[in-house]
Amino acid sequence: MRRTIITVLGKDKVGIIAKVCTFLATNNINILDISQTIIQGFFNMMMIVDINESSKEFQDISNELEQIGIELGCKIQMQREEIFDKMHRI
Amino acid sequence: MINIKEVIETNTMIQEMNLDVRTITLGINLLDCMSDDITKLCDNIYHKIVMTAKDLVKVGNEIEREYGIPIVNKRISVTPIGLIGASSCKTIDDFVCIAKTLDLAANKVGVNFIGGFSAIVSKGMTKCEELLIRSLPIALKETKCVCASVNVGSTKTGIDMDAIKLLGEIIHQTAEETKDFDSIGCAKLVVFCNAPDDNPFMAGAFHGISEPDSVINVGVSGPGVVKRALEEVKDADFEVLCETIKKTAFKITRVGQLVAKEASKRLNIPFGIIDLSLAPTPTVGDSIAEIFETMGLEKAGAPGTTAALALLNDQVKKGGVMASSYVGGLSGAFIPVSEDQGMIDAVNLQALTLEKLEAMTCVCSVGLDMIAIPGDTKPSTISGIIADEMAIGMINQKTTAVRLIPVIGKKVGDVAEFGGLLGHAPIMSVNKFSCESFIKRGGRIPAPIHSFKN
């Protein structure tokens, strides 16, 4: 399993998590962990997901999430987990 | 499992502190392209580069997208052309023809620079290598992406003063040939002592003869990240300062290692080294000079700057070495004037002079880099500056380099504009006293003794 990290950054409002989760469910992407925090008034959410069962390619999922972010007025980014793992774990 | 704090930290480094992978450089061996017919040679070179590097940019972009880390440059380095051209190049035009071929191949695969239009003449020039050096003014004028370097000395061989004398003249001619663009040709030419075979950074990259057929070398960067980390420990002592740099360098380098391994796997080309460098850009906040200011110096160039640079360089290496399985290239802090806004400001305020920069090169990773000097500087003076810098490298067993740009038609106080990653540079004052009689002696400076170190 290659875990992937989705981050959502923006102004808090109703329906952000709902919309992202609906998209993930539709595309058969399993959520392994969710956490969120507010930093300097901005909503930060991180999801660890498994995209292995999805029929879509990484690039396409990433592009579509970015588009959803634009519609919601926040920044959604999808990155492979290794970049965080390498940086913060020996 | 990764937590949200770590994710935010990494993404803040990338988005707010300009953390990036500065370059993925694909080294390509061209020895098997050699031919006694120049047309055939150029043909072979073109096809080998295009075949080997066809997916480089695509893979670089994919990795960038998937990991969310900018990979600023995708580049190519090739075997020194001074060797490759040996059997077929009889004239300067033949070498210009190879330079144009490299330019075409670089354009075809979409890289922004190709390095290796180079000659290794530490002990003497072959006829062919001398021709390559003499072709530089035209070759650099007529190509866009080609970078050239000449290694004129090493700790083991001493310094080839004939080559240095010739290069003073060649740098001046290159400046003349490209004077309509602030003598930009000289920004693509580096003179080295102890040049490494696996340097991924331009303009000095070439694929040395100790290297395999092809190899992926990666240069990381992140002065902005180091600066921000040091802001958090503003009044702490040197132990804390050094620990902070080391930890930051570790994190930066791990990203480079990840990108290098991934590129190597996807391109099916072996991973060579990570170059642990802090390479500044003209962007504010991405500056080595600003790191000095955070450390407590009013401006880069103030007393204490050499000590600050020495500790910075050393801690970056100590942190980086543990983060990567193979370290090489130039590894250290770069101090190019034109590519670092803080350095430019320091020069404009007369806090930083050419002589102080020379002292700093004793403890940094490279040397006098991207320094604009008055266009009327005599070729022998340029040779003298090169000789000084090469001597520092030879005696201290380190790589040193000189990339000087005598900007034709400009004088101290003017500004040279190079554009893009090369930035802009204030014209720096050069010592007016002559070294002409010293330079015109000719011959070699012998290799230094390796005992009685003082």
Interface residues (C-beta under 8 A of the other chain):
Chain A: I5 T7 D33 S35 Q36 T37 I39 N44 M46 I48 F58 Q59 S62 Q77 M78 Q79 R80 E81 E82 I83 F84 D85 K86 M87 H88
Chain B: M1 I2 N3 I4 E6 V7 I8 E9 T10 N11 E62 R65 E66 Y67 G68 I69 K251 R254 V255 Q257 L258
